[in-house]
């Protein structure tokens, strides 16, 4: 597991941001929706470790273009999975959601390619 040691600090920084967000709600004695916050922390950690992409994902949340694209891709994938008529790529590509899927995939891939080239 020595190969993971360099990423401990990255994970700790992402966790510190999450804990800071939770702390603000706790000090105000307000409830907090945890799923999206933990999802953002997970995405932040993966992007920092796998792609060295450090772009304030957790603080911006859904307003961050990358997070918005990934969230929309997840929703589109889920909708497609519930409709057997859309299982074939050709037919799905002809639909409005299929075209949107392609746009968002291209956007996410462009970010990945940019990070890799930098």
VOPAGU-2260 file (C-alpha; in pm, 1 decimal, decimal comma):
REM VOPAGU-2260
SITE   aa  ch    i         X         Y         Z
SITE  UNK   A    0       0,0       0,0       0,0
SITE  UNK   A    1     303,2     229,3     -13,8
SITE  UNK   A    2     192,3     336,7    -359,4
SITE  UNK   A    3    -108,1     513,7    -202,9
SITE  UNK   A    4      91,2     716,6      51,5
SITE  UNK   A    5     133,3    1025,5    -171,4
SITE  UNK   A    6    -243,5    1047,7    -203,0
SITE  UNK   A    7    -312,8    1057,8     170,5
SITE  UNK   A    8    -248,6    1432,8     183,0
SITE  UNK   A    9    -474,4    1485,7    -117,3
SITE  UNK   A   10    -753,5    1289,9      51,2
SITE  UNK   A   11    -696,0    1477,4     375,8
SITE  UNK   A   12    -729,1    1816,1     202,2
SITE  UNK   A   13   -1054,4    1710,6      37,4
SITE  UNK   A   14   -1181,1    1576,5     370,1
SITE  UNK   A   15   -1087,2    1899,5     545,3
SITE  UNK   A   16   -1304,6    2094,2     301,8
SITE  UNK   A   17   -1594,4    1856,0     365,7
SITE  UNK   A   18   -1549,4    1881,0     742,7
SITE  UNK   A   19   -1539,5    2259,0     719,3
SITE  UNK   A   20   -1872,0    2258,4     535,6
SITE  UNK   A   21   -2023,4    2023,1     792,4
SITE  UNK   A   22   -1881,8    2234,1    1075,5
SITE  UNK   A   23   -2059,7    2544,9     948,6
SITE  UNK   A   24   -2393,9    2366,2     960,1
SITE  UNK   A   25   -2318,0    2212,6    1299,0
SITE  UNK   A   26   -2226,1    2548,4    1454,1
SITE  UNK   A   27   -2556,2    2689,9    1330,3
SITE  UNK   A   28   -2739,4    2373,2    1443,4
SITE  UNK   A   29   -2882,1    2325,0    1095,2
SITE  UNK   A   30   -2937,7    1999,8     911,6
SITE  UNK   A   31   -2723,7    1918,1     609,5
SITE  UNK   A   32   -2787,9    1693,9     311,7
SITE  UNK   A   33   -2492,0    1456,1     320,2
SITE  UNK   A   34   -2518,6    1253,3      -1,7
SITE  UNK   A   35   -2432,2    1533,8    -241,7
SITE  UNK   A   36   -2159,1    1668,0     -13,4
SITE  UNK   A   37   -1992,4    1328,6      19,6
SITE  UNK   A   38   -2032,2    1273,3    -354,0
SITE  UNK   A   39   -1859,1    1605,4    -420,5
SITE  UNK   A   40   -1579,4    1512,8    -179,4
SITE  UNK   A   41   -1537,6    1177,1    -354,7
SITE  UNK   A   42   -1531,8    1337,4    -699,0
SITE  UNK   A   43   -1289,3    1602,6    -574,7
SITE  UNK   A   44   -1055,9    1335,0    -436,8
SITE  UNK   A   45   -1070,0    1123,8    -753,5
SITE  UNK   A   46   -1004,7    1423,2    -979,0
SITE  UNK   A   47    -714,3    1542,7    -764,4
SITE  UNK   A   48    -555,3    1197,2    -743,6
SITE  UNK   A   49    -621,7    1060,6   -1091,3
SITE  UNK   A   50    -592,4    1376,7   -1297,5
SITE  UNK   A   51    -425,6    1635,0   -1070,1
SITE  UNK   A   52    -735,8    1848,7   -1128,6
SITE  UNK   A   53    -759,2    2092,3    -838,5
SITE  UNK   A   54   -1045,4    2325,3    -918,8
SITE  UNK   A   55   -1255,2    2396,9    -608,0
SITE  UNK   A   56   -1513,4    2129,3    -690,8
SITE  UNK   A   57   -1658,5    2104,8    -339,9
SITE  UNK   A   58   -1704,0    2475,1    -284,6
SITE  UNK   A   59   -1870,4    2538,8    -619,0
SITE  UNK   A   60   -2084,7    2224,9    -606,7
SITE  UNK   A   61   -2344,7    2190,5    -879,7
SITE  UNK   A   62   -2251,2    2528,1   -1023,6
SITE  UNK   A   63   -1911,4    2388,7   -1130,3
SITE  UNK   A   64   -1939,1    2298,5   -1500,9
SITE  UNK   A   65   -1766,4    1961,3   -1458,0
SITE  UNK   A   66   -1992,5    1859,7   -1168,9
SITE  UNK   A   67   -2298,0    1974,3   -1362,3
SITE  UNK   A   68   -2193,0    1768,3   -1665,1
SITE  UNK   A   69   -2124,4    1454,1   -1458,9
SITE  UNK   A   70   -2456,4    1491,3   -1276,5
SITE  UNK   A   71   -2644,0    1532,4   -1603,3
SITE  UNK   A   72   -2465,6    1232,7   -1756,6
SITE  UNK   A   73   -2570,1    1023,7   -1456,5
SITE  UNK   A   74   -2932,7    1130,2   -1495,9
SITE  UNK   A   75   -2929,8    1064,6   -1870,2
SITE  UNK   A   76   -2772,0     722,7   -1819,6
SITE  UNK   A   77   -3035,3     632,7   -1561,8
SITE  UNK   A   78   -3322,0     745,4   -1787,2
SITE  UNK   A   79   -3178,3     553,2   -2081,0
SITE  UNK   A   80   -3143,9     238,5   -1872,3
SITE  UNK   A   81   -3514,9     241,9   -1792,9
SITE  UNK   A   82   -3619,2     250,7   -2158,9
SITE  UNK   A   83   -3528,9     -62,7   -2360,6
SITE  UNK   A   84   -3604,7     120,9   -2685,9
SITE  UNK   A   85   -3300,4     342,4   -2621,9
SITE  UNK   A   86   -3049,9      62,1   -2559,5
SITE  UNK   A   87   -2898,9      79,9   -2907,6
SITE  UNK   A   88   -2653,4     364,9   -2953,2
SITE  UNK   A   89   -2782,9     452,0   -3299,1
SITE  UNK   A   90   -3139,7     508,3   -3182,2
SITE  UNK   A   91   -3033,5     685,3   -2863,8
SITE  UNK   A   92   -2813,6     918,3   -3067,9
SITE  UNK   A   93   -3118,6    1032,1   -3263,6
SITE  UNK   A   94   -3300,9    1152,2   -2951,3
SITE  UNK   A   95   -3269,7    1488,6   -2779,1
SITE  UNK   A   96   -3123,1    1318,0   -2469,8
SITE  UNK   A   97   -2881,8    1121,0   -2686,8
SITE  UNK   A   98   -2749,9    1440,6   -2842,2
SITE  UNK   A   99   -2722,3    1600,0   -2497,5
SITE  UNK   A  100   -2535,6    1288,3   -2375,0
SITE  UNK   A  101   -2285,2    1330,2   -2657,8
SITE  UNK   A  102   -2237,7    1701,2   -2580,9
SITE  UNK   A  103   -2174,2    1637,0   -2212,3
SITE  UNK   A  104   -1942,1    1341,8   -2282,2
SITE  UNK   A  105   -1743,4    1557,9   -2522,8
SITE  UNK   A  106   -1722,2    1833,7   -2259,9
SITE  UNK   A  107   -1598,2    1595,1   -1988,0
SITE  UNK   A  108   -1348,8    1440,5   -2230,3
SITE  UNK   A  109   -1217,0    1784,4   -2330,9
SITE  UNK   A  110   -1147,4    1865,6   -1966,8
SITE  UNK   A  111    -969,9    1531,3   -1921,9
SITE  UNK   A  112    -763,0    1584,9   -2235,9
SITE  UNK   A  113    -673,2    1939,6   -2126,4
SITE  UNK   A  114    -560,5    1819,1   -1784,7
SITE  UNK   A  115    -352,4    1543,6   -1941,9
SITE  UNK   A  116    -189,1    1782,1   -2191,4
SITE  UNK   A  117    -105,1    2042,0   -1923,4
